[in-house]
Amino acid sequence: MDIEDRLFSIDIDNGEVESNDADTCSTSEIESLFNTPYTCVNEVRTPAKTWILHMSGNKDVKPLIAVGLSDFSCSVYDGERLEKICSLCGHKGTISGVRFNSQNGNLLYSGSCDGSVKLWDIRTGNVCVNSYQGTLDTSEKVKPILSFDVTPNDRWICAGTELVNEDAFILFWDARSSKLLGGYWESHTDDITQVKCHPSSNDRIATGSTDGLINIYDIKKSSEEDAFLYCLNTESLVDKLGWFSRDGNDALMCITSTHILQLWDPVEVAPDAHFSREAITSAMMRKNTEDCYLVDIHPRESDDGRLVLLCGSRAGKGECLRLVNVHGKKLSPASALKGNKQIVQASWFDEDSECLVTGGERGILNVWKPHHQKSELSPMKLKADSKLKLSGHRVKQY
């Protein structure tokens, strides 16, 4: 079922999910176990009947938060007070990602299933600065873009597409000219759901797909065959993917469509750590595995491989939202996010300040801060938003 069909098949404001899910221990024990307290310091609701699907933040002193919404638009907010700065309308399909330029926090990229990535300068409002199209010829079938990323130097845009005419494409553009440079189309055999550029190398990207594979490329090579480095088999559909550093070495974190978390050394034949949905439910201190879901995983102290997993329960109105620490092969309770009102779809985590921003199926944008962090804001009530070819895969089985 498409996101739009799901959106209007329920009553967003009143519907609840019937479930026997509950905590496995008392409230006092939960408070003792999840002992890194977070407070919701601000929240805002987006227009009625819109979901928050994707999210990005910039690294400015006063950060901006961008969200991709289910009505094909994007909105940008002041990260502290959640005052809306602008709405960006121009896509004709579901938003598949948003990302700030790393060197200029006023520039925002948005990708869409309409087959384009657009560049916006939020200082000029709803004016598209550049558009990167997934076709060279208007007669070609549109390649819906499911994911995209930008290299650390903001020079190259890389995007993954739906399966089109039996091919799934990784497309590349020069960000300065919008010229489509070419693509790869023989490494994946199904929709490419994730494209992640290495956080410090302009030549390395990782991609994930519903074919269950994570592929790693060196994109400075002149052909897909030469660029192809590793292929990791998750044995599931790849839903979320990211790079992190562990003991000074590159590693990958992956969430599958079956709500399993895997941590990979790219050169190994099997994941270093494999956390089942049951194990994560247990670390959340919840009873019903089928109700528990994973939102995303973020580096917390990237120099030693510490990660924080954001997860929740679909029971009730989705009030249960928690952070779980991931260190090595161990899970441990971190924080219970009290005051959550929705099933969360997207998040952004600032590793330096440990500020967390979440958004989800009720269109509510929340800013969470740890108690030890000073803020001029006190907890606030909800306010409404006004306005090249391979002969085969080198798959490492396990």
N, C-alpha and C positions, 0 to 999 in steps of 0.2 A: 504494500500500500504506500503510495506517495505521501510525502510530508504534508502536502496540502489536504489530501483526503483524510489523513489521521487528525489533522488540526480541527476540521469541522465535524468529525464524527463523535466528538465528546463535548461536554459542556466544560469549558476550561475553568470557569469560575466556581462551579458547583460540584463537578464530578469527582468522585473518590474511587480509588481502587480497593475493592474488597479483598482482604487478605488476612491470614492468620500470622503474618510476620510481626515480630515484637522483639524487644531486647531480651537477651538471655540472662540478664542480671538486673538488680535493682537500680533505681535512679542514682542513688549515692555511689554505687559501685561504678556506674558509667562515668560519673563525674571524677571519680578517683583514677580510673583507667585513662580516660581521654582528658589528660591534665594539662594540655597546652591550650589555654582558653582563647577563643576568638569571639569577637563581638561584631555584629552587623552595624556599621557606623553610618550607612546610608543605603537607600534603595529607591528605585523609580520603576514605574510600569510603562512599558512601551504601548503603542496603540492597541486597542481591543482586538482580540483574536489573532495576535501575531506571536509566533515563537521566536526566541533568540536561538539561532542555530550555530553561529560562529562568533569568535571574539578574538580581539588582539589589543594589546596595550603598547604604548611607546615608553621610552626610557627617560623622558624629560623629567626635570625636577617636579613639575606639576603635570603628571602623566595624563594622557588622553586615552579613552577607551572607545574602541570601535566595535560595533555589533552588526552581524548580518542577520536580517530578519526574514521570516517566512513569506512576507509580501513582496519579495524580490528587491527590497531596499536595504540600505545600510544607514546607521545613525552613529554619530560621534558625540561623546559626552566628556565633560570635565571629570577626571578620575576621582576627585575628592568630593565635590558637591553633587555630581551627577546632573549638572545642568546641561541640557542638550545644546550642542554647538551648531550642528547642521544635520540635515537628512540628505542622503545621496540616492537619487533615483535615476535609473537609466538601464538597468539590466532587465531582460525580458524572460528570465528563467530563475530557478532557485539559486540563491547565493550558496557557493560552495567553499568560501573562505574569505577572510580579510587579513591584511598584514600591513603594518606600518613600515615605511622606509627606515632602515636602521640609522641613516645619517641625517635625515631630515624628518623630524617628527610630525611635520605638517602634511606629509605626503602619505597617502593611503592607497593600497592596492585592494581590489575586490575581484573575486573570480565567480563565474556563474555557469550554470548548465546551458546558458544561451550560447556558449562557445567562445566567450571572451574573458579577458582580464582587463579591468579598467584601472586607470591611475587618476586619483583625485587630489587636488590641493584644497584642504579644508578651509583655507583662508579665503578662497573664492566661492565657497558654498557649493551649490549643486551644479558644478561645471566640471565635466570630464576633461582632464588634461591630455590623456592619451588612451588609446584602446588597442589592445593586442588581440588579434583575431586568430582563431585556430584553423583558418583555411586561407589559401592563396587565391581561390577562384570562387566567385559567388555561386557557381553551379554545383560546387562540392557540397556533400552532406555535412551539416554542422557537427562538429565533434564536441559534445557536451563536456565541459571541464568539471571534474569532480574534486580536484585538489590542485594547489599550486604553492610555490615558494619562490623566494628571491635570494640570490647569493649574498653573502655578507657585505660585499662591496657594492651591492645594489646595481650590478652591471647586467646580470642575466636573470630572466624569469623562466622558471621551469614549471610545466603543468602536466597533469595526468588526466586522461580522458576516459569516457565510457568506451566499451567495446563498440566499434563502428565497422561494419562490413568485415567482421571477424578479426579486426585488429584493434588493439588498445595502444594509444600513442602517448609518448612522453614528448612534449613540444618545448621548443626553446626559442626565446625572443631576445633581441638586444633591447634592453630597457630604455636606452636613450633614443632609439629610432623607431621602435615598435615593429621592426623587421622580423618576420618569422624566419629563423635561421635553419630550421629543419626539425627532425625528430627521430626517436627510436620507436620501433613498432613490433619487434620480434622477441622481446624478453619477457613480456607478460601475455597471458592468454585470456585475460578477463579484465573487468573494470579496474582502473588504477585509482584506488581510494586515498592514497597518501603519497605526497612528494615532500621530502624534507631535505633541504640543503644543510650541509655540515655547518655548525655555528661559527667556525673560524676559517675553514678552507673554502676557497671559491671554486674548487674543482671537484668536490665530492658531493654526491647526492645519494639518498636512499629512497626507494619507492616501495609501496606496499599495495597489494591487490587482492581482489576477491578470489584469485587463483591460489591464494595461500602463500604466495612467495614474497619475500623481501629481497629486492635486488639493490646492489650497490655499484655505482659507476664512478669512473674518473672522466669527467666531461671535457677535459682538455684534449682528450684523444680525438682523432679525426673520424673514427667510425664506431658504430655501436659495438661491434665485436671486440675492438681494442679497448673500448671504454668499460665494458662489462668486467667487474672484478669478482663479486661473490653473489651467490644466491642461497638464501636461507629459507627452509621450508617450515612454516609455522603449523602446517596441517589444519589450518582454519582460515577464515576470511580476516584480512587485516583491517581493523577499524581505526586505530590510532597508532602513530609511529613517531619516534623522536630520538635524537642523539643525546648522549650525556657522557661525561668523563668519569672514569673510574681508575684510580691509581695512575693517573696521567695518560691512560689509554682510551681510545674511542670505544663506546659501547652503544647499543641500541635498546630502546624500550618499546614494547609493542603490546597493545591491547587488541584482542581478537573480538570478533562478533559474538562469540560465546562467553564473553566477559572473563577471559583468562588473561593474565599478565605474564609476559615473557621478557626476560632480559638476555641480551645476546652479546657475545664477543663476535664481531663480524667474521673472524677467521675460523671459528669453531663449527663443528657439525651439528651441535645441539645447543639449545639455550642454557646459559649458566644457571638460570633460575626460572622455575615454572610454577606459578601460583594459580591454583584452580579456583573456580568460582566458590567452591565450598570453603576453601582455606581463607579466601577474602571475606566471605560472610562471617566466618568464625572470628576473624580479626576485628570485624565491625561490631561484634557482639550482638548479632542478629540471628533469628531462628530460621527464616525461610530463604533458602538459596535462590529460588526462582524469582523472588521479588527484588533481590539486590543487584545493582548494576554499577558499572564503572563509567565515570565521566572522562577522566584524563589523568595522566601522571606527569609530575613536574619535578625537575631537579631542585633540591633544597640546598645542598652543599656539594656542588658538582665536583669539587676537587677530591672528594673521597667516596663518591658514588651514592650519596644519600639522596633518596627520592621521597616524594610525598604523593600518595594516591588519593584522588578525590572519588568518593563512591557514595551511593545512597540506596534507599529502598523506595520502591514504587507504592508501598502500602499507604492507605489513606490519601492525603493530598501530596505525598512525597516529602513530608516534613523532615524525615530522617536523612541528614547529609553529614558525612564524616570524612575526616582526613586520617589516613593510615600511613605510618612510616614504613618505608621499604629500605632495608639495609642488608646488602648481601643476599642471603637466602632466608631472611627473617622478615616477618610482618609484625608490627606492634601498633596499638592504638595511639593516636596523636591528639585529635581535636574533634569535638562534637559541635557542629555549627547550629546553634540554637536560633530559632526564628526563621528558618528556611520555610518557604511556602509552596514549593513547586518541585517537580522532577526536573533536574538540571541537565542541560544539553551541552553547555559550553563553559569554559573557565579560562582565566588568565592569572598567572602567579608571578609576582615580582620577587625573584630570588633574593634580592638585596634587602628589601623591607619586609618580606614575607606577607605582603598584602595579597589577598585573594579576591578576585572578582568572579561572580557566577551569574549565569542567565539560563532560562529554560522555557518550559512549556506554558507557563502562565505569562510569559513576557515580562518577568520581573528581573531587573538588574540589581544585584547586591554587591556591596563592597564590605569585605570582612578584614579586620585587622587584629593581630595578637594583642593581648592586654598590655604587654610590656611596651608597646609602641604608643607614643604620645600622638594624640590627634586633637585638633581644635574642634572636631565634630563630636557630638554626643549621639547615641542611638536615636534614629529618627523614624517617624511613622511613614508609611507608604505614601508617595505622592504620584500623581499621574503625569505622564508625558503629554505635554500640550501639542503640542503641535505633531640504421645501418645494420646489417642483418646477421643473425646468428643461426647456426645449423641446429642448435638445440640448447637446452638449459644445462648449466653446470650446477645441478641441484645437490645440496648436501643433505642427505636423508638422515633421519635418526629414528 
